[in-house]
Amino acid sequence: LNLIYILFLSDRNRMKICAIFPLTMAILYTRIGFLLFAFLVSSSFSVSVSLSFSPADEYLINCGSDVDYTVDNRVFVSDASSASNVKLFSPEGSIALQGEYLSPNVPQIYRTARIFARQAKYELKVREKGTHMVRLHFNRLNSSKIDLRDDAEFHVTVNGHVLLRNFSGDYDESRVREFLIWVDAGEVVIRLIPSRDSKLAFVNAIEVISAPEDLIADTATSVSHDGTGKLNGVAKQAMEVMYRINVGGRKVTPFNDTLWRTWVTDDEYLKTGDASSEKAYFTGRIKYRPGGASREVGPDNVYNTARVARRSNGVVPRVVLSWDFPVSAGYKYLIRMHFCDIASKSLGMLYFNIYINGELAYGDFDISYAADNVLASPYYIDFVVDATSGSSITVSVGPSNKTSLGEDGLDAILNGVEIMKMNNSLGSLDGFVSADTILTSCPNRRNLSILIAMMAFMCIFMSFYIATQRKKVRDDYGWTKLSMDVRQDNPKSGNQFASTQP
């Protein structure tokens, strides 16, 4: 209160107090400065929090456990809890499996699993129409009762799309399969269907999160031998994330990504250009801007690192930087390339070409123009390629005819790559088969049991009916014989049952 009183004094009276109590006033002004600083920090933090992504729909489900677990500050709710707001339909029930002989480093959500002997489904109500991220977590547990390494093989469908077919989780460590599904209806339905009677289906954890509107654009540039073109309707395709690469940087964990994604390093996929490339690191602030890539499209840790092609002795190198990614043929793939000029000293100095599978996808790309003439401002381009032949996709960046011979010596840059498989004509991401075909070809045991019971009942009924008819035939034959005997004894009698008058 004294501080507030002094602040509202006139300048003359305030100066008198300063002359009498110089030390006291120094302390008071120090406190004022501290309070202003704390207010500014608090305000900026509040703005930062208010601007962070908050999904309309967010389900984090811990399957097969009766307790909730926190992973990376995110609470996975038990699928047996009413608080999960998830409906689990399993006509023949399910088994909650607790893994045995697990390493202490295994996260809690991978220590339990929900096991199904027949078709089951999770129903999740959603409030927002649009793209939803669906992450399925798998870890093949074994115990004294069940060994999923031998017994698991199943299909997974979501809202009419086949996501996994004859899936067994055939790897020795936990893994996440991530999908992007367009949702028109008010729910997401995840079905798990054993491939045959002797096999089981399982899942350890499920995530369903509504994506930001700008995560998947509806248009992309198609690339083929015939050139490039515009492709519409991309956003409504079902996709599986095959690769998410932090080029030139370290692995990015879900804890450091606003959408809880994992970005791996590019060392395994770098094909050419290792000798002529260098890694770039940026310690300044990434300048996200309206109309450009948002932090949800790519985090800071992707845009503040890169690989660059840099010439030596002013000579433009002939070798381009290339990365090679194995894929399955027979699908279209969305290729998202992330760019952020963190290496140039000035604007307008970096031009380069972009290639997909050796085809020119974008010539003379002016990264400064694309980023509205702002350095360290992120930008991305979406390409679609049809992998009808071959078993890999190659992305490359290299010098163009407009490459400057300035002092920077830069010829190309790339910060990140994402590759997503798009559904085929049957809506499938795993084989040329539709969800309806899978559902009809894999009846659950209850329906099969009902069918068998009905057939058994019909067999019993027919056996009883035939036996009854045979008995009736025998009885009718004996009655006729008796009637003939009576007629022989009384040839004039018109009714053998007529009463006889005395």
Steps between C-alpha positions, in 0.01 A plus 500: 500500500786738579641427157171591332474818713846617397434432135204740504687785673595808303851515358601767757383300802650181357837678469479610864444143613792384284726756666397392850485125436731429203556133584131434556409652166766296321351185646151609402597572139678166483181332612302694239733379227472142623121517507487640147735228376292229669185646345651500151628144535164384631319676215725354234463154652122539504500602136726206414272259681187646342652466154611140549302230321205363693322217312123480505522120521768321696483137610798336669408141585700256709381160381487195725573689819268601780706807593604821324861574405679824421744502208677825400256698716206339321250285688398174331166397652413135559264356239315332787422837659180691434711817505651403166168574322581208272258220413660160464289234328630146528214245480710217640693715743871573506812425699708759682857378461786603727841452338773303674880522488495859375791742516465779759533749213177388334234775542196405703258515205698217335483273805133412456282411203136427421464159330208395280421151376232631263399825334480801732475875463568826681253782439614856570266797465656804331386860501699634207476405136828471311835325518572295812829345600462135596797337671495131585763378744617138483736289708482122465485393862548148625396337822452155645147502354532669159791562267406763244814430302339179378127558540441851362379564145217740426355781291424859604241724334399856586188664357499279192874512432728198528800612704669167572448157346637169633693706751695313766723770645799310365770696678666466837439850633206731554387696199247765405304484175370847420214582264312809384128440453240745371189482721161607364284315751482566871718210605817307436450122496811285537444131424745223587430172320700177544597365159375149582361296787836398643640855515464795737478878465660741745577866565699667778390862467296723271518871420232687306563874469337759277765660282549873438323625188828586329668165564392344169436730204236392250722561195843371407731488199494167317832387352540244219696433182253727320583797722319665788136587563253601768329230706187581703317310773813399688371578849218243488730210417595255773876500553763311692812683614791299363791737570547817701858622466689781674761574234838590646370498855449271794204280583198698615286322760126552556579707810658766275228507235169683537319209333701233686675369190836327464755623245803280433841591361576483128835318515348163407330640190761742363599353164736750334652829595636409842849613403379824341240587764523645844261528789368842592387600848309812597481640852272794425122520498304322227262757349162333453268721298136497383463301181823312556578182686377505858664341801246218466616434143860475620664573837794731566738205530435411136530849356809605697711221344565409137736352247641743247696452180786746500745546217872525551728749322200662331427194287140377484496126587341255262389260773161566655390396847278191480312287750354157420196351678373141446123484434236254380400520133139549396425815702522874468721676752479850640850644538530810717832685485578755772717804431631779721793717391715502811829507309488803268647831610263701283178462305472402137823303486371141511337336196490125442316215327284233665480149355272204576618164365733685268218709350511878532225585749582868553754697300686810621334496841544844658483435871511871588197577283310197638560620857383857427859624506560399859805299599454212746131479409366147432330387182392162363400352164278193447565266208313182401669218311358170379722209602368260238843352442817479699528465873635837613445874480793734449485868594779733394603865510773655289625817331295671229596728213425796726735384773693802620878504516490731799706478814255267675584217261164330563342284232215317679344444839255254656372494858252215513313234302171318562373215283142376535336210320157586354210254483435313175173486304349256754576728792778271621848578626603136515413290197241506226207412724210701640387527860162344410674197353701451818195536722293251299780247460586497869175431692530512873457191708164604639345514155669173414373342821148618429522357151627166630229492768232571242633227274509255792143594594388447142670160493329397825167631378529316169602180678201527733270580207622205295467266798145624564403453138635145497302414812186649347545291187529185711187591700298576187595168349376305809168688511424419138554132564257502791237675290526237231446228760188670629360537152549129444307420819222752436475555125174697524611737775534858378679629814710280714472749788119523488331409825285184505148532631384225727 
